[in-house]
Amino acid sequence: MKLKTTIALAVVLLSSVTFIRAEQGEGWVVRFCKKNTESPTVKLKIGVPGDKKSQSYWTTWTSNQDPVVPVPDKYKDIKAIWVGAESDPTNKTVHFCFQYNGKTTKKKVLNGVGEDESQQSDSANCECE
């Protein structure tokens, strides 16, 4: 009976870890701080820092969506990432964080249009998690 209980407990714990990991995101993600973001819509671009040719439109995030936005697979595990953002309407504040494997690497606050980059080794406090 102890063995069955131990196995059942192990399955529950592993399931919980898997769920938490998926919630945080594998590889790079952008996490919007909904409580501090005024803009209902944000257009995102993505690319590699220093490589303008790699920078292109990625997606549009809206405030009714999940705050965690995983990057496209080809950027998921790169060493450093560049993200450009544009609020719509353009005079609204946007708060977001770069995260790699669940760890916050940079916090960004912009009003209208902005861009930034982060490396896997960076560290920051997102203040909205």
N, C-alpha and C positions, 0 to 999 in steps of 0.2 A: 504494500500500500504506500509506503514511503517513497518508493521509486516512482510510482505513478504521480504522486503529488509533486515531487521534485521536477519531473519532466513537464508537467502542466505549468508549473511556476516558471520554468525556463522558457517555455514557449510564449507565455504572456510577457515576460521581460524582453525577449527578443523582438516580439511584435511591437512593443512600446518604443524600443530603440529605433526600429525601422520607421515607425510613424514620425517620431521626432526628427529623424534625419531627413525625411522627405519634406517635412514642414520647413526646415531650415534651408533646404536646397543643397544639391550636390554641385560642386564647382562654383562658378560665379553666379550671383543673383544681384538684382537691384531691389532693395526694400524701401518702399515709400512709407514715410511717417504720416499716416492719414490725419492724425490729430493736429499736425502743424502745416499741412498742405492746403492752401486755399484754392488752387487750381483744380477744376473738375476733370481736366484732360491734360495729359502730358505726352508730347511726341518725343520718342527716343531714337537716337542714332547710336551705333556701336562700331567699334573698330579697335585697332592696335595702336597704342601710343606712338606718335612720331611717323605713322604711315597713313597719310591723308587718303591714299587710294583705297585703303581698307575700310574707311569710314563710310557708312551708308545707313539709310533708314532701317530701323529695326522693328518698332511696334508703337502703338499708341495705348497708353494706360489711362483708364478712367477710374475715378474715385469709388465707383461701386464694385470694382474688381479686387481680387486678392492683392494685398500690399507687396507680396513677394513675386518678383518677375524673373524667372530663370532666363539666362542668356541663350542664344542659339548654340547648338551642340559644337559648332566649330570654334567657338570662343570659350567654351565651358572650363577648360583647364589651362588656358594660356597664362603665362607668368604675370603679365600686366594687361590691364584693360582700359579702354577709353570709352566714355559715354558722354554723348551730347543730349541736352534736354531743352525742350521749349514748351512753356506753359501756354494753355489756351483757355481763357484769354491771356494775352501776353503780359499783363500787369499783375499777375498773381504769383504768390510765393509757392515754391516747391521745396520740400525737405525729403531727401532720400539718402540712402547709405549703400555703399558697395560692400558686399559680403562674399567671402570665399570659404566654402565648406562650413558655413554656419558662423564664421568669425567675421566681425565687422572690421573692414580695412580702411574705410574713409567715410566721413559724413559730408554731405554737400547741401548747401542752402542756396537757392537762386531765386531771382525775381525776374521772370520773363524768359531769358535765354542764357544758357551757360553750358560749360563742359568741364570735365575733369577726368583724371586717370588715377588708377590705383594698382599697386602690386600685391601679390599674394602675401608678402612678408610685412606689409603695412598693418597698423593696428589703430583702432579708434573706438570711441564710444558712440553708438548710434542714438542713444537716448529716446528711442521710440519702440524698443523691443518689448 
